[in-house]
Amino acid sequence: MALNKSEADRARSIHLFKKVSDASLPTLLKSASIRYFPARTVLFSEGDRASAIYTLIRGSVELFSEPNDRRSTITIMRTVRPFVLTSIVDDVNAMAARTLERSELLLVPLKVIHELIDKDPSFARAILYELADELRELIEDFKNHRLRTTIERLAEWMLRSDRDAGGTGHFVIPYGKRILASHLGMAPENLSRNLASLAPLGVAVRGRHVSLNDRAALAQFARLEAYPACMRSQETNPVNDRRI
């Protein structure tokens, strides 16, 4: 079912699909769909045959792997962007995905994505940049896990979350602490201990509400010497506006 005008405008506003040429746009709009999913809906499972490219419009999505009864959160999607673009190459979902809250997503059939890549050079270039951006973020996460201890990773995550929330020193953990622990590569009980250990650095946690009362000390502990510069950049170019 083709998108209506309002939905088409929203699809066209997404960074990736801004690059679709006017000639190819009808192909996209007549095949894409915008769907709403309740919280904790599994969108696809790891190893499934991929049928569509999903783009998050509103809400949040957890990407995870669960081999041999061991579960690991790969990343949490909270910005407007497509995800698991590697399925374009082999038509297989390399990880599983589920919503963490009621979420709105744009779905484009994979065969249409392939068609657009083949006939629209500007879209093919945009896909290349999206893949490179996805890879860059995965590399940063990999380095973060390899080069920082679990408590340093928690400190870095807090500073990044504060930055994304506007840099006020106050933010709300946007999902359950069990998911946060999995995302940071630690057991839930270790997360609780690490939160308590950060109290001397001005970290106060009440439920899911976090206050950072000495961000400079926390940044030094997390080995983020460039944190103040990142904060100034955030004030003039919010990350949530980067892809819209």
BELCORTA-V251434 format. One record per pair of residues at least 24 apart in sequence whose ideal C-beta (glycine too) atoms are under 6 Angstrom apart, sorted by sequence separation. I is the first residue (numbers start at 1). J is the second residue. D is the distance in Angstrom with one decimal. If there is no record, write none. Layout:
{{I J D} {I J D}}
This chain:
{{3 29 5.1} {2 29 5.9} {7 34 5.0} {55 82 4.3} {2 30 4.3} {3 32 5.7} {53 82 5.5} {65 95 5.2} {154 184 5.9} {153 184 5.0} {63 95 5.1} {64 96 5.5} {63 97 5.3} {173 208 4.1} {61 97 5.6} {62 98 5.5} {150 186 4.5} {172 208 5.3} {50 87 3.6} {172 209 5.7} {61 99 5.7} {62 100 5.5} {171 210 5.6} {60 100 4.4} {145 185 5.5} {154 194 5.0} {14 55 5.9} {50 91 5.1} {60 101 5.6} {170 211 5.3} {50 92 5.9} {59 101 5.2} {50 93 5.0} {151 194 4.5} {169 212 4.7} {59 103 2.6} {48 93 4.9} {85 130 5.8} {58 104 4.2} {85 131 5.3} {151 197 5.9} {57 104 4.4} {44 93 4.9} {46 95 5.3} {56 105 5.8} {57 106 5.8} {85 134 5.9} {46 96 4.4} {162 212 5.6} {45 96 5.0} {54 105 5.2} {55 106 4.3} {44 97 5.7} {54 107 5.9} {43 97 4.3} {52 107 4.5} {53 108 5.1} {42 98 4.7} {52 109 5.3} {41 99 4.8} {52 110 5.7} {51 110 5.9} {39 99 5.7} {50 110 5.6} {53 113 5.3} {159 219 5.9} {37 99 4.9} {39 101 4.8} {39 102 5.6} {155 218 5.3} {38 102 5.7} {167 231 5.0} {16 82 5.8} {37 103 5.3} {155 221 5.4} {156 222 4.3} {155 222 3.8} {167 234 5.5} {36 104 5.5} {159 227 5.9} {35 105 5.8} {152 222 5.2} {163 234 4.8} {34 106 5.4} {32 106 6.0} {33 107 5.2} {100 175 5.1} {164 239 5.3} {32 108 4.7} {31 109 5.5} {31 112 4.6} {24 116 5.5} {11 106 5.7} {24 120 4.4} {21 120 5.2} {21 122 5.8} {19 122 4.9} {20 123 5.1} {19 123 5.2} {73 179 5.9} {19 126 3.6} {73 182 4.0} {16 126 5.4} {73 183 4.1} {16 130 5.6} {81 243 5.2} {80 243 5.1} {79 243 5.9} {80 244 5.3} {15 243 4.3}}
